[in-house]
């Protein structure tokens, strides 16, 4: 097939796959995007992988999602440049190439030194590498932002860092703030982080492990806020300090 027709075919298939992906037939969309990657078009292949990743994650097919991310890390540089650098860094991290992830994040920060997604990713990478001091430094920067999702993320990562240094009371205070925020706001902020990679660290957090697990499950939508509220009350009884924090959160709203 002439190259011109191959490019036309790839373009038509991509547009049709995107249209199908907007509907409920996710398995069909996956088949179309997989077919698109078989063509090997240097322009459409990277975008097909991003859609495949999203659709495999939507269906909870973690192994296929991870395989797709690995495929993204193997693309040549001229194709990787077409990918969102944040997603590409995630691909490197989830496939175990922390150096590759840091290299991509460094490129982001060279253009935007305080880009919150990159700072969040570096906080997570540092935590996974066992560098609690660096984790806390990045987490503190996130806490200073006005967006609730980054304040929550910063406090979660800072709580992890504190717990790994056996500062369990300080970690509990950070977790309490997050729990009270969720209850007071009665909603999960948009853009919540994917905490799957740090869930294994929960087992290392000592007396706060149950609180960590409950918060992460809620933030990732595994349990509802209606289920979270009574469960949280069982493990963190309301104190005068918590009520004061609730008033502060109401003022912020």
MIVOSE-22735 format. One line per 5 residues: number of its first residue (from 1); for each residue x, y negated, z of N, C-alpha, C. Coordinates in nm, 2 decimals, decimal comma. Atoms other than C-alpha are relative to their C-alpha. Layout:
<pts>
NUM = X Y Z X Y Z X Y Z | ... $
</pts>
This chain:
<pts>
1 = 0,09 0,12 0,00 0,00 0,00 0,00 0,09 -0,12 0,00 | -0,08 0,12 0,01 0,15 -0,34 -0,10 -0,01 -0,07 0,14 | -0,01 0,07 -0,13 0,26 -0,55 0,20 -0,11 -0,11 0,01 | 0,11 0,10 -0,01 0,01 -0,83 0,11 -0,13 0,06 0,04 | 0,13 -0,07 -0,04 -0,28 -0,58 0,13 0,01 0,05 0,15 $
6 = -0,01 -0,05 -0,14 -0,14 -0,44 0,46 -0,03 -0,11 0,09 | 0,03 0,12 -0,09 -0,14 -0,79 0,61 -0,15 -0,04 0,00 | 0,14 0,03 0,01 -0,49 -0,85 0,48 -0,08 0,10 0,08 | 0,07 -0,10 -0,07 -0,61 -0,52 0,62 0,02 -0,01 0,15 | -0,03 0,02 -0,14 -0,44 -0,59 0,96 -0,08 -0,11 0,05 $
11 = 0,08 0,12 -0,04 -0,61 -0,93 0,98 -0,14 0,04 0,01 | 0,14 -0,03 -0,01 -0,95 -0,79 0,90 -0,03 0,10 0,11 | 0,02 -0,10 -0,11 -0,91 -0,50 1,14 0,01 -0,07 0,14 | -0,01 0,08 -0,13 -0,79 -0,74 1,42 -0,13 -0,08 0,03 | 0,12 0,08 -0,02 -1,09 -0,97 1,37 -0,12 0,09 0,04 $
16 = 0,11 -0,09 -0,03 -1,33 -0,67 1,37 0,02 0,06 0,14 | -0,02 -0,06 -0,13 -1,17 -0,52 1,68 -0,03 -0,10 0,11 | 0,03 0,10 -0,10 -1,19 -0,85 1,87 -0,15 -0,02 0,01 | 0,15 0,02 -0,01 -1,56 -0,88 1,78 -0,06 0,12 0,07 | 0,05 -0,12 -0,07 -1,62 -0,52 1,90 0,03 -0,01 0,15 $
21 = -0,04 0,01 -0,13 -1,43 -0,59 2,21 -0,08 -0,10 0,09 | 0,09 0,09 -0,07 -1,67 -0,87 2,30 -0,13 0,07 0,05 | 0,12 -0,07 -0,04 -1,95 -0,62 2,33 0,03 0,11 0,10 | -0,01 -0,10 -0,10 -2,01 -0,32 2,55 0,08 0,13 -0,04 | -0,06 -0,12 0,04 -1,84 -0,05 2,34 0,16 -0,01 0,01 $
26 = -0,15 0,02 -0,02 -1,49 -0,07 2,49 0,08 0,12 -0,06 | -0,08 -0,10 0,06 -1,38 0,28 2,38 0,02 -0,02 -0,15 | -0,01 0,02 0,14 -1,45 0,19 2,02 0,10 -0,11 -0,03 | -0,10 0,11 0,01 -1,25 -0,14 2,06 0,14 0,06 0,02 | -0,13 -0,05 -0,03 -0,96 0,06 2,20 0,05 0,08 -0,12 $
31 = -0,04 -0,07 0,12 -0,96 0,29 1,89 0,04 -0,09 -0,11 | -0,03 0,09 0,11 -0,96 0,00 1,66 0,14 -0,07 0,03 | -0,13 0,07 -0,03 -0,67 -0,18 1,85 0,12 0,10 -0,01 | -0,11 -0,10 0,02 -0,47 0,15 1,86 0,03 0,02 -0,15 | -0,02 -0,01 0,15 -0,52 0,18 1,48 0,08 -0,12 -0,05 $
36 = -0,07 0,12 0,04 -0,40 -0,17 1,45 0,15 0,01 0,03 | -0,15 -0,02 -0,03 -0,07 -0,09 1,63 0,07 0,10 -0,09 | -0,06 -0,10 0,09 -0,02 0,20 1,40 0,05 -0,07 -0,13 | -0,04 0,07 0,13 0,00 -0,04 1,10 0,14 -0,07 0,02 | -0,13 0,06 -0,03 0,30 -0,21 1,27 0,02 -0,14 -0,05 $
41 = -0,02 0,14 0,05 0,23 -0,56 1,15 0,07 -0,08 0,11 | -0,08 0,08 -0,11 0,48 -0,79 1,33 -0,08 -0,11 0,06 | 0,08 0,11 -0,06 0,22 -1,06 1,39 -0,11 0,06 0,09 | 0,12 -0,04 -0,07 -0,09 -0,86 1,50 0,03 0,11 0,11 | -0,03 -0,10 -0,09 0,08 -0,58 1,69 0,01 -0,05 0,15 $
46 = -0,01 0,05 -0,13 0,17 -0,79 2,00 -0,14 -0,03 0,06 | 0,14 0,04 -0,05 -0,19 -0,92 2,03 -0,08 0,12 0,02 | 0,08 -0,13 -0,02 -0,33 -0,57 1,98 0,04 0,06 0,14 | -0,05 -0,06 -0,13 -0,12 -0,46 2,29 -0,07 -0,07 0,11 | 0,06 0,08 -0,11 -0,26 -0,74 2,50 -0,15 0,04 0,02 $
51 = 0,14 -0,04 -0,01 -0,62 -0,64 2,42 -0,01 0,15 0,05 | 0,00 -0,14 -0,05 -0,54 -0,27 2,48 0,02 0,00 0,15 | -0,02 0,01 -0,14 -0,40 -0,35 2,82 -0,12 -0,04 0,07 | 0,12 0,04 -0,07 -0,71 -0,54 2,92 -0,11 0,10 -0,01 | 0,10 -0,10 0,01 -0,94 -0,27 2,79 0,03 0,13 0,08 $
56 = -0,03 -0,11 -0,09 -0,76 0,01 2,96 -0,01 -0,03 0,14 | 0,02 0,04 -0,14 -0,76 -0,18 3,28 -0,15 -0,01 0,04 | 0,15 0,01 -0,02 -1,13 -0,25 3,24 -0,06 0,14 0,03 | 0,05 -0,14 -0,02 -1,19 0,13 3,22 0,07 0,07 0,12 | -0,07 -0,06 -0,11 -0,95 0,20 3,51 0,09 0,11 -0,04 $
61 = -0,09 -0,10 0,05 -0,72 0,40 3,29 0,15 -0,05 0,03 | -0,13 0,06 -0,04 -0,40 0,31 3,48 0,12 0,06 -0,08 | -0,11 -0,05 0,07 -0,17 0,55 3,30 0,01 -0,06 -0,14 | 0,00 0,06 0,13 -0,27 0,42 2,96 0,03 -0,14 0,00 | -0,03 0,14 -0,01 -0,25 0,07 3,08 0,16 -0,02 0,02 $
66 = -0,14 0,01 -0,02 0,11 0,13 3,20 0,08 0,03 -0,12 | -0,06 -0,04 0,13 0,20 0,30 2,87 0,00 -0,12 -0,09 | 0,01 0,12 0,09 0,07 -0,01 2,69 0,10 -0,11 0,04 | -0,09 0,10 -0,04 0,28 -0,24 2,90 0,15 0,04 -0,04 | -0,13 -0,05 0,04 0,59 -0,02 2,83 0,02 -0,03 -0,14 $
71 = -0,01 0,03 0,14 0,52 -0,06 2,46 0,03 -0,15 -0,02 | -0,03 0,15 0,02 0,52 -0,44 2,50 0,15 -0,03 0,03 | -0,14 0,03 -0,04 0,86 -0,43 2,67 0,10 0,05 -0,11 | -0,09 -0,05 0,10 1,00 -0,24 2,37 -0,01 -0,07 -0,13 | 0,01 0,08 0,12 0,89 -0,49 2,11 0,12 -0,08 -0,03 $
76 = -0,11 0,09 0,03 1,16 -0,68 1,93 -0,03 -0,14 0,04 | 0,02 0,14 -0,06 1,22 -1,04 2,05 -0,09 -0,09 -0,08 | 0,09 0,09 0,08 1,05 -1,20 1,75 -0,15 0,04 0,01 | 0,14 -0,03 -0,03 0,73 -1,02 1,85 -0,03 -0,03 0,14 | 0,02 0,03 -0,14 0,77 -1,06 2,22 -0,03 -0,15 0,02 $
81 = 0,02 0,15 -0,01 0,78 -1,44 2,17 -0,15 -0,04 -0,02 | 0,14 0,03 0,03 0,41 -1,42 2,06 -0,08 0,03 0,12 | 0,07 -0,04 -0,12 0,31 -1,28 2,40 0,00 -0,11 0,11 | 0,00 0,08 -0,12 0,21 -1,47 2,71 0,12 0,04 0,08 | -0,11 -0,04 -0,08 0,53 -1,49 2,91 -0,04 0,06 0,14 $
86 = 0,04 -0,05 -0,13 0,34 -1,43 3,23 -0,04 0,15 -0,01 | 0,04 -0,14 0,02 0,19 -1,11 3,10 0,12 0,09 -0,03 | -0,12 -0,08 0,04 0,53 -1,00 2,95 0,08 0,03 0,13 | -0,07 -0,02 -0,12 0,69 -1,05 3,29 -0,06 0,11 0,08 | 0,07 -0,10 -0,08 0,42 -0,84 3,45 0,03 0,14 -0,06 $
91 = -0,03 -0,12 0,06 0,49 -0,57 3,19 0,13 0,06 0,04 | -0,13 -0,04 -0,04 0,85 -0,56 3,28 0,00 0,05 0,15 | 0,01 -0,04 -0,15 0,77 -0,55 3,66 -0,06 0,13 0,02 | 0,08 -0,12 -0,03 0,51 -0,28 3,64 0,07 0,13 -0,06 | -0,07 -0,11 0,05 0,74 -0,06 3,43 0,14 0,02 0,07 $
96 = -0,12 -0,02 -0,09 1,02 -0,10 3,69 0,12 -0,08 -0,04 | -0,12 0,09 0,05 1,25 -0,35 3,50 -0,01 -0,13 0,07 | 0,01 0,13 -0,08 1,27 -0,62 3,77 0,09 -0,11 -0,06 | -0,09 0,10 0,06 1,56 -0,79 3,60 -0,06 -0,06 -0,13 | 0,07 0,05 0,12 1,36 -0,81 3,27 -0,11 -0,10 0,04 $
101 = 0,10 0,09 -0,05 1,08 -0,97 3,47 0,05 -0,13 0,05 | -0,06 0,13 -0,05 1,30 -1,22 3,64 0,06 -0,08 -0,11 | -0,05 0,08 0,11 1,46 -1,32 3,31 -0,11 -0,08 -0,07 | 0,11 0,07 0,06 1,12 -1,40 3,16 -0,05 -0,11 0,09 | 0,05 0,11 -0,09 1,01 -1,59 3,47 0,09 -0,12 0,01 $
106 = -0,10 0,11 0,00 1,33 -1,79 3,47 -0,02 -0,09 -0,12 | 0,03 0,08 0,12 1,24 -1,90 3,11 -0,12 -0,09 0,03 | 0,12 0,08 -0,03 0,90 -2,02 3,24 0,04 -0,12 0,08 | -0,04 0,10 -0,10 1,06 -2,21 3,53 0,09 -0,10 -0,06 | -0,09 0,10 0,06 1,32 -2,37 3,30 -0,08 -0,11 -0,07 $
111 = 0,08 0,09 0,06 1,03 -2,54 3,13 -0,10 -0,07 0,09 | 0,10 0,05 -0,10 0,79 -2,59 3,43 0,05 0,05 0,13 | -0,06 -0,05 -0,12 0,99 -2,56 3,75 -0,09 0,05 0,11 | 0,09 -0,04 -0,11 0,69 -2,52 3,98 -0,13 0,07 -0,05 | 0,12 -0,07 0,06 0,46 -2,32 3,75 -0,05 0,11 0,10 $
116 = 0,05 -0,09 -0,11 0,24 -2,13 4,01 0,00 0,14 -0,03 | 0,01 -0,15 0,03 0,20 -1,80 3,83 0,15 0,05 0,01 | -0,14 -0,05 0,00 0,58 -1,77 3,79 0,05 0,01 0,15 | -0,04 0,00 -0,14 0,63 -1,86 4,16 -0,07 0,12 0,07 | 0,07 -0,12 -0,06 0,37 -1,60 4,26 0,06 0,13 -0,04 $
121 = -0,06 -0,12 0,04 0,53 -1,34 4,05 0,14 0,03 0,06 | -0,13 -0,01 -0,07 0,87 -1,41 4,20 -0,02 0,04 0,15 | 0,03 -0,03 -0,14 0,72 -1,39 4,55 -0,03 0,15 0,01 | 0,03 -0,15 0,00 0,58 -1,04 4,46 0,13 0,08 -0,03 | -0,12 -0,07 0,03 0,91 -0,93 4,30 0,09 0,01 0,12 $
126 = -0,08 0,00 -0,12 1,10 -1,04 4,61 -0,05 0,09 0,11 | 0,05 -0,09 -0,10 0,87 -0,85 4,83 0,02 0,15 -0,04 | -0,02 -0,14 0,05 0,90 -0,53 4,62 0,15 0,04 0,01 | -0,15 -0,02 -0,01 1,28 -0,57 4,63 0,04 0,00 0,15 | -0,03 0,00 -0,14 1,26 -0,60 5,01 0,07 -0,12 0,06 $
131 = -0,07 0,13 -0,04 1,39 -0,96 5,03 -0,11 -0,08 0,06 | 0,10 0,07 -0,07 1,15 -1,10 5,29 0,02 -0,15 0,01 | -0,03 0,14 -0,01 1,33 -1,43 5,33 -0,04 -0,07 -0,13 | 0,04 0,06 0,12 1,29 -1,50 4,96 -0,15 0,00 -0,03 | 0,15 0,00 0,01 0,93 -1,39 4,96 -0,06 -0,11 0,08 $
136 = 0,06 0,11 -0,08 0,85 -1,63 5,24 0,03 -0,14 -0,06 | -0,03 0,13 0,06 1,02 -1,92 5,06 -0,09 -0,03 -0,12 | 0,10 0,01 0,11 0,81 -1,86 4,75 -0,14 -0,02 0,05 | 0,14 0,01 -0,05 0,50 -1,81 4,95 -0,03 -0,13 0,06 | 0,02 0,13 -0,06 0,55 -2,13 5,14 -0,03 -0,11 -0,11 $
141 = 0,03 0,09 0,11 0,56 -2,32 4,81 -0,14 0,02 -0,05 | 0,14 -0,03 0,05 0,23 -2,15 4,70 -0,10 -0,06 0,10 | 0,09 0,05 -0,10 0,07 -2,25 5,03 -0,02 -0,15 -0,01 | 0,00 0,15 0,01 0,14 -2,62 4,96 -0,09 -0,05 -0,12 | 0,09 0,04 0,12 -0,08 -2,61 4,64 -0,14 -0,02 0,05 $
146 = 0,14 0,02 -0,04 -0,44 -2,73 4,65 -0,09 0,11 -0,04 | 0,09 -0,10 0,05 -0,59 -2,44 4,46 -0,01 0,11 0,11 | 0,02 -0,10 -0,10 -0,75 -2,19 4,70 0,06 0,13 -0,03 | -0,06 -0,13 0,03 -0,63 -1,89 4,51 0,15 0,01 0,03 | -0,14 0,00 -0,03 -0,27 -1,99 4,55 0,03 -0,02 0,15 $
151 = -0,02 0,00 -0,15 -0,31 -2,08 4,92 -0,02 0,14 0,06 | 0,03 -0,14 -0,04 -0,46 -1,73 4,97 0,12 0,09 -0,03 | -0,11 -0,08 0,05 -0,18 -1,57 4,77 0,12 -0,03 0,09 | -0,12 0,03 -0,08 0,09 -1,76 4,96 -0,01 0,05 0,14 | 0,01 -0,06 -0,14 -0,05 -1,66 5,30 0,01 0,15 0,00 $
156 = -0,02 -0,14 0,00 -0,08 -1,30 5,20 0,14 0,04 -0,01 | -0,14 -0,04 0,01 0,28 -1,28 5,08 0,08 -0,04 0,12 | -0,07 0,04 -0,12 0,40 -1,48 5,38 -0,03 0,10 0,11 | 0,04 -0,10 -0,11 0,21 -1,24 5,61 0,08 0,13 -0,02 | -0,08 -0,12 0,03 0,39 -0,95 5,43 0,14 -0,02 0,05 $
161 = -0,14 0,03 -0,04 0,73 -1,11 5,48 0,01 0,00 0,15 | -0,01 0,01 -0,15 0,66 -1,18 5,85 -0,02 0,14 0,06 | 0,02 -0,13 -0,05 0,53 -0,83 5,91 0,12 0,09 -0,02 | -0,12 -0,09 0,02 0,84 -0,67 5,76 0,11 -0,04 0,09 | -0,10 0,04 -0,09 1,04 -0,87 6,00 -0,05 0,01 0,15 $
166 = 0,06 -0,03 -0,13 0,83 -0,75 6,29 -0,06 -0,12 0,07 | 0,06 0,12 -0,06 0,67 -1,09 6,35 -0,15 0,02 -0,02 | 0,13 -0,04 0,02 0,33 -0,93 6,37 -0,11 -0,10 0,04 | 0,10 0,10 -0,04 0,15 -1,20 6,56 -0,01 -0,12 -0,10 | 0,00 0,10 0,10 0,26 -1,46 6,31 -0,07 0,04 -0,13 $
171 = 0,07 -0,06 0,12 0,15 -1,23 6,02 -0,15 0,00 0,02 | 0,15 -0,01 -0,03 -0,19 -1,19 6,19 -0,07 -0,13 -0,02 | 0,05 0,13 0,02 -0,24 -1,56 6,19 -0,03 -0,04 -0,14 | 0,02 0,03 0,14 -0,19 -1,59 5,82 -0,12 0,08 -0,06 | 0,11 -0,08 0,04 -0,43 -1,30 5,76 -0,13 -0,05 0,05 $
176 = 0,12 0,05 -0,06 -0,68 -1,45 5,99 -0,05 -0,12 -0,08 | 0,04 0,11 0,08 -0,68 -1,77 5,79 -0,07 0,04 -0,13 | 0,06 -0,05 0,12 -0,75 -1,58 5,47 -0,14 0,06 0,02 | 0,13 -0,06 -0,03 -1,03 -1,38 5,63 -0,10 -0,10 0,03 | 0,09 0,10 -0,03 -1,19 -1,68 5,77 -0,04 -0,09 -0,12 $
181 = 0,03 0,07 0,12 -1,16 -1,86 5,44 -0,11 0,07 -0,09 | 0,09 -0,08 0,08 -1,34 -1,58 5,26 -0,14 -0,01 0,06 | 0,13 0,00 -0,06 -1,62 -1,58 5,51 -0,06 -0,13 0,00 | 0,06 0,13 0,00 -1,66 -1,95 5,53 -0,04 -0,05 -0,14 | 0,04 0,04 0,14 -1,66 -2,00 5,15 -0,10 0,09 -0,06 $
186 = 0,10 -0,10 0,05 -1,87 -1,69 5,09 0,02 0,03 -0,14 | -0,03 -0,03 0,14 -1,69 -1,63 4,76 0,15 0,03 -0,01 | -0,14 -0,02 0,03 -1,37 -1,50 4,61 0,05 -0,10 -0,10 | -0,05 0,10 0,09 -1,17 -1,77 4,44 0,03 0,06 -0,14 | -0,04 -0,06 0,13 -1,13 -1,72 4,06 0,15 0,01 -0,01 $
191 = -0,14 -0,02 0,03 -0,80 -1,60 3,93 0,07 0,07 0,11 | -0,06 -0,08 -0,10 -0,74 -1,36 4,21 0,11 0,09 -0,05 | -0,12 -0,08 0,04 -0,40 -1,18 4,20 -0,03 0,15 -0,01 | 0,00 -0,15 0,01 -0,36 -0,81 4,10 0,10 0,05 0,11 | -0,09 -0,05 -0,11 -0,23 -0,67 4,43 0,04 0,14 0,00 $
196 = -0,02 -0,15 0,00 -0,20 -0,31 4,32 0,15 0,04 0,03 | -0,14 -0,03 -0,02 0,18 -0,32 4,32 0,05 -0,01 0,14 | -0,04 0,02 -0,14 0,21 -0,44 4,68 -0,08 0,09 0,10 | 0,08 -0,08 -0,09 -0,05 -0,20 4,82 0,08 0,10 0,08 | -0,08 -0,09 -0,08 0,22 0,06 4,91 0,07 -0,06 0,12 $
201 = -0,08 0,07 -0,11 0,39 -0,20 5,13 -0,09 -0,01 0,12 | 0,10 0,01 -0,11 0,07 -0,21 5,35 0,04 0,09 0,11 | -0,03 -0,10 -0,10 0,19 0,10 5,52 0,12 -0,04 0,09 | -0,12 0,04 -0,08 0,50 -0,08 5,65 -0,03 -0,12 0,08 | 0,03 0,13 -0,07 0,31 -0,37 5,81 -0,04 0,02 0,15 $
206 = 0,02 -0,02 -0,14 0,26 -0,20 6,15 -0,15 -0,02 0,04 | 0,13 0,01 -0,06 -0,04 -0,31 6,36 -0,10 -0,08 -0,09 | 0,08 0,08 0,09 -0,17 -0,54 6,08 -0,04 0,08 -0,13 | 0,03 -0,07 0,12 -0,20 -0,26 5,82 -0,15 0,01 -0,04 | 0,14 0,00 0,03 -0,57 -0,23 5,85 -0,06 -0,13 -0,05 $
211 = 0,04 0,13 0,04 -0,62 -0,60 5,81 0,05 -0,03 -0,14 | -0,06 0,02 0,13 -0,39 -0,61 5,51 -0,09 0,08 -0,10 | 0,08 -0,09 0,09 -0,58 -0,32 5,35 -0,14 -0,05 -0,03 | 0,14 0,05 0,01 -0,92 -0,47 5,41 0,00 -0,13 -0,09 | -0,01 0,12 0,07 -0,82 -0,81 5,27 0,03 0,03 -0,15 $
216 = -0,03 -0,03 0,13 -0,66 -0,67 4,96 -0,11 0,07 -0,08 | 0,11 -0,07 0,07 -0,95 -0,44 4,88 -0,11 -0,10 -0,03 | 0,11 0,10 0,03 -1,19 -0,74 4,91 0,05 -0,09 -0,11 | -0,05 0,09 0,10 -0,97 -0,97 4,70 0,00 0,06 -0,14 | 0,00 -0,07 0,12 -0,95 -0,71 4,43 -0,14 0,05 -0,04 $
221 = 0,13 -0,03 0,04 -1,32 -0,65 4,43 -0,04 0,15 0,03 | 0,03 -0,13 -0,03 -1,31 -0,30 4,57 -0,11 0,01 0,10 | 0,11 0,01 -0,09 -1,55 -0,40 4,85 -0,06 -0,14 -0,01 | 0,07 0,13 0,01 -1,80 -0,68 4,86 0,03 -0,08 0,12 | -0,01 0,09 -0,11 -1,79 -0,98 5,08 -0,10 0,04 0,11 $
226 = 0,10 -0,04 -0,10 -2,11 -0,85 5,25 0,06 0,12 0,08 | -0,07 -0,11 -0,07 -1,91 -0,53 5,34 0,12 -0,05 0,08 | -0,12 0,05 -0,06 -1,60 -0,73 5,43 -0,03 -0,07 0,14 | 0,02 0,08 -0,12 -1,76 -0,96 5,69 -0,02 0,08 0,13 | 0,01 -0,08 -0,13 -1,87 -0,70 5,95 0,12 0,08 0,03 $
231 = -0,12 -0,08 -0,02 -1,56 -0,49 5,89 0,11 -0,09 0,06 | -0,10 0,09 -0,05 -1,34 -0,80 5,95 -0,03 -0,04 0,14 | 0,04 0,04 -0,14 -1,53 -0,89 6,27 0,05 0,11 0,09 | -0,03 -0,11 -0,09 -1,45 -0,54 6,41 0,15 -0,01 0,03 | -0,15 -0,01 -0,02 -1,07 -0,58 6,37 0,06 -0,14 0,04 $
236 = -0,04 0,13 -0,04 -1,04 -0,96 6,43 -0,11 -0,08 0,07 | 0,10 0,08 -0,07 -1,28 -1,09 6,69 0,02 -0,15 0,00 | -0,01 0,15 0,01 -1,36 -1,46 6,66 0,05 -0,06 0,13 | -0,05 0,07 -0,12 -1,16 -1,68 6,89 -0,02 -0,15 -0,02 | 0,02 0,15 0,01 -1,17 -2,05 6,96 0,09 -0,05 -0,11 $
241 = -0,08 0,04 0,11 -0,88 -2,09 6,72 -0,06 0,03 -0,13 | 0,07 -0,04 0,12 -1,07 -1,91 6,45 -0,11 -0,10 -0,03 | 0,11 0,09 0,02 -1,37 -2,14 6,50 0,05 -0,13 -0,04 | -0,06 0,13 0,04 -1,15 -2,45 6,48 0,05 0,01 -0,15 | -0,04 -0,01 0,14 -1,00 -2,31 6,15 -0,12 0,00 -0,09 $
246 = 0,12 0,00 0,08 -1,35 -2,25 6,02 -0,05 -0,14 -0,02 | 0,03 0,14 0,02 -1,42 -2,62 6,08 0,09 -0,07 -0,09 | -0,09 0,06 0,09 -1,11 -2,72 5,90 -0,03 0,04 -0,14 | 0,03 -0,04 0,14 -1,20 -2,51 5,60 -0,13 -0,06 -0,05 | 0,12 0,07 0,04 -1,55 -2,66 5,60 0,03 -0,14 -0,05 $
251 = -0,04 0,14 0,04 -1,39 -3,01 5,58 0,07 0,00 -0,13 | -0,07 -0,01 0,13 -1,17 -2,89 5,29 -0,10 0,01 -0,11 | 0,11 -0,02 0,11 -1,48 -2,78 5,10 -0,07 -0,13 -0,03 $
</pts>
